[in-house]
Amino acid sequence: MDSANTARRRGPLWARLVDAFHGRDTDAPAPPAVPFNSLGWKVDPVTETWSHLLPNTPAGMQEIQACAPDGYNFARLVWQSCEVCRLGLILKIRVTGPWQRHGYGSRMVRFALRGVDGYRWTTTSQSEDAQAFFPALTETTGVPFPREAELCEHMRLREPRKLRSQQLLDPPPG
């Protein structure tokens, strides 16, 4: 059996790859991509919704998130910053699979850094991805992000149990 017949048994994409490798015609259009759920969406800044959840107290938790058209929250950053102590803490940063390595994490952290020049920043424990991300971010921003999870007395205050107000945002610049 020749390689073309073997490739066709494995599937249309494989067959097209084998045909392209052997210089055969590959003009067949690719099937349209229809997402089953949010993880199937392509990265498309036009369809994203960004929002900022404001803190309930002066040094309380803040959150910025980016959502897919179906409302799936694919990128999220939770942080605190204290104006009195000039201290910032990144509590959580997450960017889901298909959206990773497209600048979402960097854009969210840069948003958190706006207006807090000269603050000392720390993070909670870091995943393997974060251990690569934060040094790269330090190179571009000049702000170190050690894994020390330092909180001041103002950040430790219990926040009132009420919904935080939310602002819709234009996506932060890349």
Solvent accessible surface area in square Angstrom, and as a share of the most:
residue,aa,sasa,rsa
1,M,166,0.74
2,D,82,0.42
3,S,58,0.37
4,A,15,0.12
5,N,78,0.40
6,T,38,0.22
7,A,1,0.01
8,R,133,0.49
9,R,171,0.62
10,R,160,0.58
11,G,18,0.18
12,P,109,0.69
13,L,115,0.57
14,W,108,0.38
15,A,6,0.05
16,R,75,0.27
17,L,99,0.49
18,V,20,0.11
19,D,12,0.06
20,A,59,0.46
21,F,171,0.71
22,H,91,0.40
23,G,68,0.65
24,R,94,0.34
25,D,115,0.60
26,T,50,0.29
27,D,123,0.64
28,A,60,0.46
29,P,121,0.76
30,A,65,0.51
31,P,106,0.67
32,P,119,0.75
33,A,77,0.59
34,V,126,0.73
35,P,44,0.28
36,F,196,0.82
37,N,70,0.36
38,S,5,0.03
39,L,92,0.46
40,G,34,0.32
41,W,87,0.30
42,K,142,0.60
43,V,46,0.26
44,D,53,0.28
45,P,77,0.49
46,V,136,0.78
47,T,57,0.33
48,E,21,0.09
49,T,67,0.39
50,W,2,0.01
51,S,3,0.02
52,H,16,0.07
53,L,29,0.15
54,L,48,0.24
55,P,42,0.26
56,N,37,0.19
57,T,28,0.16
58,P,136,0.86
59,A,3,0.02
60,G,2,0.02
61,M,83,0.37
62,Q,29,0.13
63,E,10,0.05
64,I,0,0.00
65,Q,26,0.12
66,A,0,0.00
67,C,22,0.13
68,A,4,0.03
69,P,66,0.42
70,D,85,0.44
71,G,50,0.48
72,Y,78,0.30
73,N,36,0.18
74,F,0,0.00
75,A,0,0.00
76,R,70,0.26
77,L,0,0.00
78,V,10,0.06
79,W,6,0.02
80,Q,6,0.02
81,S,15,0.10
82,C,2,0.01
83,E,142,0.64
84,V,116,0.67
85,C,55,0.33
86,R,113,0.41
87,L,5,0.03
88,G,0,0.00
89,L,1,0.00
90,I,3,0.02
91,L,43,0.21
92,K,95,0.40
93,I,38,0.19
94,R,74,0.27
95,V,23,0.13
96,T,25,0.14
97,G,45,0.43
98,P,52,0.33
99,W,4,0.01
100,Q,68,0.30
101,R,197,0.72
102,H,101,0.45
103,G,33,0.32
104,Y,4,0.01
105,G,9,0.08
106,S,24,0.15
107,R,28,0.10
108,M,0,0.00
109,V,0,0.00
110,R,89,0.32
111,F,16,0.07
112,A,6,0.05
113,L,26,0.13
114,R,165,0.60
115,G,78,0.75
116,V,21,0.12
117,D,119,0.62
118,G,70,0.68
119,Y,26,0.10
120,R,127,0.46
121,W,4,0.01
122,T,1,0.00
123,T,3,0.01
124,T,42,0.25
125,S,107,0.69
126,Q,25,0.11
127,S,71,0.46
128,E,150,0.67
129,D,80,0.42
130,A,12,0.09
131,Q,82,0.37
132,A,72,0.56
133,F,51,0.21
134,F,6,0.03
135,P,74,0.47
136,A,55,0.43
137,L,4,0.02
138,T,40,0.23
139,E,152,0.68
140,T,97,0.56
141,T,40,0.23
142,G,61,0.58
143,V,34,0.20
144,P,85,0.54
145,F,12,0.05
146,P,50,0.31
147,R,136,0.50
148,E,110,0.49
149,A,41,0.31
150,E,63,0.28
151,L,51,0.25
152,C,15,0.09
153,E,124,0.56
154,H,52,0.23
155,M,9,0.04
156,R,158,0.57
157,L,116,0.58
158,R,197,0.72
159,E,46,0.21
160,P,65,0.41
161,R,224,0.82
162,K,129,0.55
163,L,170,0.84
164,R,63,0.23
165,S,70,0.45
166,Q,103,0.46
167,Q,90,0.40
168,L,135,0.67
169,L,40,0.20
170,D,127,0.66
171,P,58,0.36
172,P,10,0.07
173,P,115,0.73
174,G,88,0.85
